[in-house]
Structures are given as structure tokens and as C-alpha cells.
Amino acid sequence: MKARLITAAEGSQRRNSALRISPLAARFVVLLLLCVGLATVSESFVTSGNALNILRQASLLFLLASGLTLVILTGGLDLSVGANVGLAACVAGVIIQSTGSVTLGVVAALACGTVVGLINATLVTVFRLPPFIATYGMLWALHGVTYAYMAGESIHGFPPAFRALGSGYLFGLPVPLLIAVAALLAGSYLTMRTTRGQEIYLMGSSPEVARLSGVPVGKRLFLVYTASGLMAGLAALVFLARLNSAEGDIGESLTLPAIAAVLLGGASLFGGVGTLLGTAVGAVILTLVLNGMNLLGINANWQPLVTGVVLLLAVVADVIGRRGDTQ
């Protein structure tokens, strides 16, 4: 009788597993349903111009969220990504306007973002500060530096060659989309096909096992926080080229959507779970929600509320999912 009970339980578990849809597939279903719903209520949604605009906006969000995804996979957090974008964009803008060199501006933005990432990594690994505290403090420090650097002024008007990064087309596709696809392919190869990537996942899912297995935890943390800073610098260039202007508060509204995109894509704040492809899907879902609000004429002042609710729902779903997996 006991053997039959065990067999029945195993059979039930197998049937439940067969019926369970993968988290990534579930997000594609949500994406499809969202597209169908918006196409039903708004004729403007199905235009090619709106589709390209959605892809462009989602690409910018993904660029910022991709590096953040790597940090979250280790169980960490980088709250400074938006402020990092602001400082890197302002530095690049000032250099491009003062020297006329797009190359110097690009190098300066990438260097600025990378240095901030290295500082975050140092605070977390060398001084052993909790990632939340280290990057939250960095957020305010960067805002202060940016406001002092810009001294209340704004700059605008950049060369067409630079503006193409944010608003140009190549092979009929938005340039930011092509950059985002390249970042997705490179990042996916790192996380899914290399030893470093597997170590990043292990650090998030089982920190003690990672340490006992000889994973160089400090080096991997330097890798992910530096990558997050570098991607913030790249996102700053695309964002600056898209806006064609820069001022002190340019990056203030970007951190929350970036975190929301990562969590909507299936990553866990507890670490060890998530993919860059999922983050890309999460970025598109969030962009669709905000785009739908615009098409329906909903006041833009409601967008932060909607983003916050989406973020909370994603975290709640993550917690519930983890509880279900442990039962």
C-alpha cells in the first residue's frame, strides 16, 4: 500500500510538472495578451511607427537593466544605475559640446559609468557594505556630483552622427534596438555558456556552496558591478542621443523602471534566478504598459504609480513562487 501511495504521489507530481508552464513562456504569453488587448482598444497601437517607438524605448530600458540583472543574479542590488546614467550623460554632453569630438564623449561616458561600477564593487567587496546601502549612498552622491557639475544649466544640440545612437535607423531598424540585441547576445553567452556565468548563478542561489566550491566571489562581484556601471554608461549615451539634451536630473526617473523590468522578466531579488532574455521581455512588457497609458490618454503623472504597482506585484509573485518551490 505504501509503495502504491508513493507511486500515486509521484504520478500526480509528474502531471503537475507537465502542466506547469515555464516562467519565461508565461511572460511571453503575458506579452502577447497585452499586445492583443492594446490593439483592441487603440487603433494607433498597431501602426509601424508606434511599434518602432516601443522597441526603441524598450531597448533603452533593457540596456540599463541588463547590467543590473547580473548584479541581482548574485543576490545583490545596484540602486545607483539611474544616477550613473545622469552623470555619464552630462559628462558626455559637456565634452561633446566643448570639444566637438563625439569619440571623446563616448569614451568619457563609458569610463564614467565603469568607474562608478568599480567604486560600488569596492564598497561591497572590500568594505563589505550591504549592496543596498552601498549603492543607495552612491545614488545620492552621484546626484550631488551631477547637480554640482551642471550648476543648474542644461545643454542641447549634438552632432547628427551622435544623435543616430538614439534616434537613427540601420537596416530599417532603430539603432538602440540593434545595440540592445548585441548586448543581449553577449550577456546571454556570458551567463549561460561560460564558467563565470555559472558561478554568478551559484553565488545567488547558494552563497555558501559557491564559497566552499572555490568560486572567487570577490572577483565575480567586481565583474557584475563593473558590468552594471559600463551598461549604465552605454545607456547614458543612447538616452542622451535620444533626448538631444542633458541636465542635472536626467537620470532620476530611470532606476525604478530598470528594477521593474528585471523582476518582470522573472529574476529573483534573492538571487540565482533569471535570464537576460527574460529581462528583455520584462522591458517590453513595462514599455507596453506605459505606451498603452499614453495611447489611452491617461495622465502621465500616473505612470510612476503604475510602475510602482507593477514592481510590487513582481516581488510578491517572486516571494509566493519561492514559497511554493520550498513546499
Number of C-alpha atoms within 10 A of each C-alpha: 6 7 8 9 10 11 12 12 12 12 12 12 12 12 11 11 11 9 9 10 11 9 14 19 11 14 19 16 12 15 19 12 12 16 17 13 13 20 15 11 12 12 10 15 22 14 10 10 10 14 14 15 15 19 20 25 21 24 26 24 28 33 30 32 32 29 26 31 35 31 27 27 27 27 23 24 25 29 23 31 36 28 31 36 34 34 32 32 36 29 21 28 29 18 19 21 16 10 10 13 14 19 12 13 25 23 14 21 29 23 17 22 29 24 18 27 30 21 18 27 28 19 18 22 18 10 10 11 15 14 20 15 15 22 25 18 14 23 20 14 14 22 22 14 15 25 17 12 16 18 11 11 11 15 14 14 14 18 14 12 10 22 20 17 21 24 19 17 14 11 7 8 13 21 20 28 23 17 17 23 17 12 18 20 12 12 21 17 13 15 19 14 11 11 11 17 19 14 22 28 24 23 24 22 19 14 20 12 12 18 13 8 11 9 19 13 17 13 12 20 23 20 18 26 29 24 23 31 32 28 27 35 34 26 33 35 28 27 26 27 26 20 15 19 17 25 22 23 18 23 24 17 13 19 22 16 24 29 29 25 33 34 28 29 29 25 28 26 23 17 24 23 19 23 24 28 20 23 30 24 24 32 32 24 24 24 22 22 19 20 20 21 17 13 16 14 9 12 9 11 8 11 16 14 11 15 19 14 13 19 22 14 15 21 19 12 16 20 15 11 12 13 10 9 8 6 5
